[in-house]
Structures are given as structure tokens and as C-alpha cells.
Amino acid sequence: MKNVRQSNVNIHKDAWVEINLESLAQNIIEIKRGIPADKKFMAIVKADAYGHGASMIAQTMLASGVDALGVSSVDEGLDLRNVKIKCPILVVGAIPLWAIESAAQNNIAFSVFNDEHLSACQEVYERTGIKPKVHVKIDTGMNRIGVRSENAVDYIKKVRNADYLRFEGVFTHLASAEEPEETKKQVERWNSVIENIDTTGLLLHIQNTAATFAYDIKSNMVRVGISLYGLYPDLPEKVNYKPKLKQIMSLKGRITNIHQVKPGEGVSYSHKFIAYEPTRVATIPIGYADGVSRNLSNKICGILNGQKVRQIGNITMDQMMFDISDTEAKVGDVITLLDEENLSLDNWAEILDTINYELTCRLKVRLPRIYTR
């Protein structure tokens, strides 16, 4: 029997995202098999856990062996603290100076990489008596945020000597972990910093998901994101290991209407689909406002009572249609658009020439989430 729990939203819509917590736990166990036992494991749950619902899945992650959580903003960290998540939390992106006090008061670590950050941290300590927790972010080639690697040693020494801080870690981010030669350049810059600082008591983290699977790099913590959710990032040809993963997200909608279309009639806006024979059409209440791109129109399938059915016509803001001529479906039956067995987000990403990360994030817009085991 499948156990089900719902997020705190009203499910007054015949469409939903289903998250399989058992598959999430198994993915983490699979990933951890390839990680040295002495390395800590940070799960990246930014963007509401890539659209999966961070507050609802964090406990499963922690129970499955995750040591810390990574978020992209103080607000995301506060959401986790508000549901009694007590583990270490790090904001891996930049935060505004005025958010430092809130982070410090709620035991949320954050990235620092310039002198303005340090001055603001000192002001917070002098005003509140709380030492902000910080990780120094090094820019080794991503050219996004961070202290440049050639300036990092001096900056880290300054942070180490700041008695108003709790200095917890040093990290960087790989721009092209799927490219060994590009990665090698960044690792060399990383090593040039790490080998010239006092690393006592610090968390050192450089490996994102792809690098966790592919490289042995001097560090004591990995940061895993997309593969927690059963999807793979771009990987180099040679990896140390590739865990067996299950996509934990499914997308489902109930049929709200069935009608017959005559030969020569079109379906949906602009009639991009024309029926050449009598066609039985089903409508479900999922559209591009729910995160399903209009550019998938006429290119995807669903599963209805075990049968594959073709999506037809332009996907609209709130609805889409399927050809169910070869089925005996009725109103109320469920059409599955995504699942862990046959209908993958990777297929959608290939059609759209994008990455699976983007698609999981899109689906959090207004679809209720249901959690199953």
C-alpha cells in the first residue's frame, strides 16, 4: 500500500506533482556508496529543492545520511528553520548585507568574498553579540561570484583572524565539470589556495554532482544537487562511478472532458493539430502556466491506463489535450505526463534543448505536490 502525505496546499485541482520519498532515500544511499566515508555530504535544495519542495523532503534527506543543506538565499534557509530543520545550512550564493543579521540569528551560514561582507559581519556582531557563520567563496574560473583565486589566500587569512566570525569553510564552484581539461585548470587554482592556508577545522568543498562522480579532489565535503532527484548532470566520458538513480518526480492530471473531433477539425489555438479521422480527445488541466512549456506541443506523450497516448494541439495556459481514440478512458481517469519508469524529464529537456534542472524548477509554479512512499 502506498503511503501518501500532502504539502500544505489546498488540492482543488485535478493535476498534481507526485514526489516519491522512497526513491529519494534510495538515490542518496546509491550516491553515498561512491563517496569516501570521511567526506561529508551536502544536499543542495535551492529553488525549493529544484521544485520538489525543500521543506517536505529535507527530513527524508537527513534520515538518509545527508549532513548539511545548501540553499541559494537566506529566505530559503529560513523556510527550513521554520519547519524545525536543525542541521547546518549554507547559503551558497551571495546575500545582501542587510540579510546577514537574520542569517546569524537563525544559525544559517553564508558566503563571504569581499571586505564589505566582513565589515557588515562585524557590525552585526557588535550589535547582537552573535558571530555570523561564514564560508569563503573562491572564484576559480566560474566568473560569477567569489574572491579571485590569486587574492584568496590573503582574504582567507583575514577571515581566519576576524574574532567576530565563525569561520566554517572554503569552497568554489566548477563551471564545466563535464570537461576534464577545464576542470583541471580550476582544480589547480583551488589547490594553490588550499595548500597555502591553515585548513584546520574547515569544511573544504569543490565537488558538485558531476565532479562527485568523476574526480578525486582535495576536499572533505561534496555538494550534490540534481542527482538527489534521480537525474544526471552532464558528465565526462570517464567517471569513477555512476549511481543507479530513479526520477522521484511524477506529473499527473485527471481527464476533465472527453469529446469527439470530426475529420478536418483543428484542436487548440492556431489549429496546429488537424484531425484526419474521427478523433476522441481528452482534456487535462495542466498548461504552460503550470510549467509545461508550450514548445512541447504535439511532441510528447502520456500514459493512460497503461497505454501511451499522444498530446495534440498547442498546450494552452491551463490545459492540454490528448488523442485517446484507441482507449476506453472516461472522465476522471489519470493521464501521467512524467514518471520514473517511462516518461523522463530528460526527454523533455532534449526536445526543448535545455537541461533537466530548469524543467523541475518550472513545475513548482502552481501545481500541488503530493508525497508518497
Secondary structure, 3 states (H helix, E strand, C coil): CCCEEECCCCCCCCEEEEEEHHHHHHHHHHHHCCCCCCCEEEEECHHHHHHCCHHHHHHHHHHCCCCEEEECCHHHHHHHHHCCCCCCEEECCCCCHHHHHHHHHCCCEEEECCHHHHHHHHHHHHHHCCCCEEEEEEECCCCCCCEEHHHHHHHHHHHHCCCCCEEEEEEECCCCCCCHHHHHHHHHHHHHHHCCCCCCCCEEEEECHHHHHHCCCCCCEEEECHHHHCCCCCCCCCCCCCCCCCCCEEEEEECCEEEEECCCCEECHHHCEECCCCEEEEEECCCHHHCCCHHHCCCCEEEECCEEEEEECCCCCCCEEEECCCCCCCCCCEEEEECCCCCCHHHHHHHHCCCHHHHHHHCCCCCCEEEEC
